[in-house]
Amino acid sequence: MHQYNTPKCNSQVFSFAIIDEEGCEIRITSFDEIAELHYHRVEKGASYVVSKGTVKDANTVYNKLNSHLEIILTETLVLKRSAPDVVEIEKKTRFTPINELLAPTNNTLVDVIGAVVNVREISAICRKDGSIVNKRIVKINDMSTLTIDVNLWGPPSEQLGSDLKNMHAFGTFVILAVQNARVGYFNGKAINISASTNFEINPFIPEADPLRLRGAVQQCLDPHSSAIHSQNNQYQRMSIASILQRLSIMPETIETTITNVLCFIKEDQFYYTTCPL
């Protein structure tokens, strides 16, 4: 349930997405008393029969589904739980690679998945209205080897953030899937969660398999150094190609870790004294 203010009164809105047997999705939204009525009746993963709703054009600012329509709950709507033997439908999520998140404009809704490389402590942020909200930054990277900040606000910064921090502190390889988050910009591109954002830790989905395999290979190559790196080094390892690609898009200073094969040593004056004394 999301609270918002209008010039006339304070209102609330509740929305959820449904998917049918053909894999088509649509968003269902309700306001005020209708939202309060249905908020506790809707359960994620359950099947429902929806009838007598009002169909309207989708608001693309808040609706990232492929459907150009959405359903508004009214007093006449019938929302009925269907039989438990309905076949479970697997939702196909299209995760956006981190290297493609540099292009979308702010407030674009995206899904992203990556390995956790750093979890910061909670910080208190003062909003424009004077209220205080907790924030925690979780850095993730994917197979593009680029890193992006996932900003956890409010309760997720404490609950989800603490779980991620504890797992990462013990050297556990953690994969985080974030669905329905907004692209923002603060000292670089970042992902901001909202009330409608969904999280999943170490999901068993095809998109997580390459990340899981990469983590296993790194630990097999050097389990000791990998554990030390994950606990003490905030700079994620990058390839030279990814560095050059990132610099071609946005010139910046990059702090990273590089592991390479030595192929050439300049024999004449290939070093200098660090301290003149």
Protein Blocks (a to p, Z undefined) as FASTA:
>chain_A
ZZdddfkbccdddddddddfkopacddddehjlmmmmmmmpcghiacddehiacddddfk
lmccfbfbdcdddfkbccddddfkbccdddddddddfklmmmpcghiacddddddfbdcd
ddddddfkopacdddddddddfkopacddddehjllmmmmmmmmmmmmnopacddddehi
acddeeiaaddddfkbccdehiabfklmmmmmmmmmmmmmommlmmmmmmmmmbdcddfk
lmmmmmmmogcddddddddddfbdcfbhpbccfblZZ
